Amino acid sequence: MNAQSEKAPIGAALITGASGGIGYELAKRFARDGYNLVLVARNQQSLSHIAAELFANYGVPVKIIIQDLSLSTTAQEVFEEVQRSEITVGILVNNAGVGTYGLFAETPLEDELRMMQLNMISLTQMTKLFVRKMLKCGRGKILNVASTAAFQPGPLMAVYYATKAYVLSFSEALANELEGSGVTVSVLCPGPTYSDFQVRAGMEASKLFSSGVMKASDVAEIGYRGLMHSKRLIIPGLRNKILAWSVRLGPRKLVPSLVRLMQEPRNGRALQ
């Protein structure tokens, strides 16, 4: 599929969480193929720098929207800003997300409520708002970024794993609803990836990040290709595919214990 040939009719690519990691790498791939961009993130300095870099390297127009999607009103505000700018969004990438690490009884409730807002509710709102416009045009693509965490419960990141399970289930159901409409939905489920995510989540010492960690650029390239080929479920890396599917074969009661083993700190001290 030639992405360049789709640029004019399909419209701009809107990417949330575009100031780093997978979101930034996806933005580079869309820019490389000539898509106009709308980039959404909280950090104005980083986003302005990225917009200037992409315009300088690829010559594509880049609009930045500074919003914190962990707040309940901001998805609507992003949509309204796009409408005021008379931008047609043909590709929506819901990439923004955050995690928390620790025992559920001890982690701050406020952090988890904001995470649920960002990872699930704002993603759903953004999808609802933009999919209706896409359906009127009879064409569009949506990429929701979940995680291999979506395939099993995750002790020490209980709420995060649950939010990603929601994203996977929601995306697969919506893809079925939209069959034949011209609008496709893909869900990207990366495993551990080099980015500042694990630092912000406070889990850089987890065994999960001790081996088999992929580069954000590799994850983005696989995700981009899968989206362009309208692939519904995209799991980058053979190891991640095996891990994602193997949990469905094992005893359900055993899975949380195995996941917790990987989540524990590398120093060998279990969280009690």
Secondary structure, DSSP 8 states (H G I E B T S, - for coil): --HHHHHHHH-EEEEESTTSHHHHHHHHHHHHTT--EEEEES-HHHHHHHHHHHHHHH---EEEEE--TTSTTHHHHHHHHHHHTT--EEEEEE-------S-TTTS-HHHHHHHHIIIIIIHHHHHHHHHHHHHHHT-EEEEEE--GGGGS--TTSHHHHHHHHHHHHHHHHHHHHTTTTTEEEEEE---SEESSHHHHHT-TTBGGGSS--EEHHHHHHHHHHHHHTT-SEE--SHHHHHHHHHTTTS-TTTHHHHHHHHHSBTTS----
